[in-house]
Amino acid sequence: MGEVDPSFIQPLEHRPKPYPIEADNIPVIDLSPLKAPLPPPPDLVAEIGGACRKWGFFQVINHGVPSKLRESIESASREFFALPQEEKLKVGRDKGNPFGYYDSEHTKNVRDWKQVFDFAVVDPIVFPSSHEPDDVHLIELCNKWPPNRPQFREACEEHTGEMEKLAFKLLELIALSLGLPKDRLINGFFENQTSRVRLNYYPPCPAPHLALGVGRHKDTGVLTILAQDDVAGLEVKRKTDGEWILVKPNPDAYIVNVGDIIQVWSNDKYESVEHRAVVNSEKERLSIPYFLYPSHYTWIEPLEELINVENTAKFKAYNWGKFRATRNRGNFDKLDVENIQISHFRI
């Protein structure tokens, strides 16, 4: 990544601005009331609902995740990405298995300025063998851990366990904010979950005005919880005016955003919002998103409790496993058409 290959260059209208707008108003939500053995207070539920509705993004503090676990996974990630390229490629991912190391991912058919390491929360994970609708075969995919680095795997797995606890707490609050029972968005969806974690490494870029660490996109899953270091890079598209807002790093906070599945479940009440990652010419950056995904056989459609005569279903049902398998193709190859989106299932 020493030079800017044309494959990294964004179309003119999607290049980052030289002077980003910093976000002072993305909600920061204190989860300390959840420590008491009582139902969540109504004002916390309302705060979560307001953030989902107005922004699609929020930050959480006093979340209960031990800081030492976050420090451990960040340290282990930096050590991994500092390895020689030939060592990282020993656990390289491919079209048959999307887990492991990779440095040539595309978003919106433009290459991202980053290196990644992906692993599944459940190992092995069961997934469709292809994106083809008529192919009913399933495969087991296993994580690719670097050899002779047990501390790397341990740090990843310990942090991920805490992310899962936090994700389910947040799903309970989101369900309550929609007027649903607290376990409505959990029960029946995650028995054989396909959730995954990504370690993102963004090297310094000699032309940060031309490239992006991750191009504009919406997250396809249920919920994303992001840890980022002290180098700013995440930009969120503000719903009110379409401006790209830079999220200030907060070492004690996790950044949360609702994904496409919650948008469909809520029948557009909560919207999955576009975001991207900018890079800079001086500093490397590290971020660690946890993506909460349901079982591969889950059919995603608006929840019947949120549909009525005045608010009819806005999406057709789609199969999560096939959707994700189709989406994965665009991470490897430059496609001739836009990769699959939930908009393709809009009624």
C-alpha positions, -999 to +999 in steps of 0.1 A: +000+000+000+029+023-005+014+039-036-022+048-046-032+024-072-062+036-093-083+009-078-083+028-045-095+062-060-130+071-051-154+088-076-152+126-072-185+129-054-175+104-027-141+117-018-137+130+018-137+167+025-104+182+037-121+197+067-145+172+083-174+182+105-169+168+140-199+153+158-208+168+192-244+156+190-242+119+183-259+106+215-238+093+243-259+069+264-251+059+300-259+022+305-251+022+343-288+019+352-287-017+338-264-027+366-294-027+390-316-058+391-346-039+380-364-033+346-346-007+325-359+028+334-383+043+308-360+073+302-331+050+292-355+031+268-367+064+253-331+076+249-322+045+230-353+048+208-346+084+201-310+077+190-321+048+168-348+070+151-328+103+147-293+090+141-292+052+137-259+056+157-251+062+193-223+057+218-225+038+251-206+043+283-206+024+316-214-006+294-198-032+317-170-044+293-137-046+313-112-021+298-084-047+301-102-069+275-104-040+250-067-032+256-057-068+251-075-072+218-061-039+205-026-049+215-029-083+199-043-068+167-014-044+164+011-072+168-007-093+142-008-065+116+029-057+122+039-092+111+056-097+077+031-100+049+041-136+042+031-145+078-003-129+076-010-146+043-006-180+060-040-173+074-053-155+043-090-158+035-103-168+001-136-173-018-142-206-001-137-192+034-142-155+042-124-158+075-088-148+081-065-120+067-073-100+036-060-067+021-080-063-011-116-058-001-140-037-022-168-015-010-192-001-037-167-016-063-138+005-051-109-010-032-106+000+005-074+013+020-071-012+048-061-047+060-085-069+079-087-101+099-121-117+102-133-145+125-166-161+133-181-159+168-193-195+166-166-219+153-172-238+131-200-218+115-227-233+092-234-213+061-249-218+025-223-232+001-232-206-025-253-176-033-274-195-058-311-196-047-316-232-057-284-245-040-295-260-007-261-273+003-245-261+035-208-259+045-189-256+077-164-228+078-137-226+104-117-197+118-080-194+106-060-184+137-023-175+133-001-204+144+020-201+176+000-171+187-024-184+214-026-150+231-040-135+199-069-160+198-075-157+235-077-119+234-101-120+205-124-146+220-125-130+255-134-096+241-160-111+218-178-128+247-183-094+263-195-079+230-222-106+228-235-098+263-236-061+254-253-067+221-282-087+237-286-060+264-289-034+236-314-056+217-336-057+248-336-019+250-343-015+213-372-040+215-387-021+245-383+011+226-404-003+198-431-014+222-422-050+220-414-076+247-377-073+257-367-107+242-386-102+209-355-095+189-335-123+205-356-154+208-355-177+178-329-157+158-295-166+172-294-203+181-270-209+152-258-173+148-235-163+120-220-133+139-185-123+132-158-099+143-134-078+122-101-063+130-095-033+108-061-018+102-058+014+083-021+022+073-011+059+067-022+068+032-002+092+009-034+105-007-062+106+019-081+130-002-086+104-029-091+071-010-112+058+019-104+032+045-139+018+040-163+033+014-198+044+021-220+015+031-248+003+055-243-027+077-263-057+067-268-073+100-288-067+132-264-046+152-228-034+151-207-025+181-174-007+173-143-002+193-120+024+178-086+037+190-077+074+196-073+082+159-105+096+143-118+080+111-154+069+114-178+093+095-216+090+098-240+104+073-263+127+092-300+121+084-311+157+086-289+171+059-267+143+044-235+157+057-206+134+067-200+138+104-167+127+120-172+108+153-147+118+179-129+088+196-139+082+232-116+056+248-143+046+273-172+043+248-184+018+222-201+030+191-234+012+182-254+013+150-285-004+139-282-026+108-304-034+079-322-062+097-334-039+124-346-015+097-366-043+081-379-057+114-390-022+125-406-016+091-385+016+085-391+031+120-354+027+127-331+032+097-297+017+090-275+047+082-246+051+057-211+054+072-175+052+060-139+054+073-115+081+063-077+078+064-048+101+070-012+105+058+005+104+092-011+079+116-023+043+114-057+035+128-073+005+144-110-004+148-128-035+159-164-040+149-186-068+162-213-077+138-244-094+153-259-117+126-288-143+129-288-179+119-283-186+082-318-200+078-335-169+092-360-152+070-359-114+075-392-095+072-411-068+091-424-079+125-461-086+124-466-066+156-455-035+139-477-038+108-513-027+105-536-012+079-520+023+082-485+009+083-483-019+058-452-041+053-425-022+033-402-051+026-405-086+011-390-115+031-355-126+023-332-154+035-303-141+055-278-168+045-284-163+008-283-125+012-250-126+030-235-152+006-244-129-023-230-099-005-197-117+002-190-120-036-187-082-039-160-081-012-136-100-035-145-090-070-154-058-088-190-064-099-207-049-130-237-040-109-244-027-073-241-054-047-273-067-031-291-043-007-323-044+013-337-018-011-339-047-036-366-062-014-386-030-009-423-033-017 
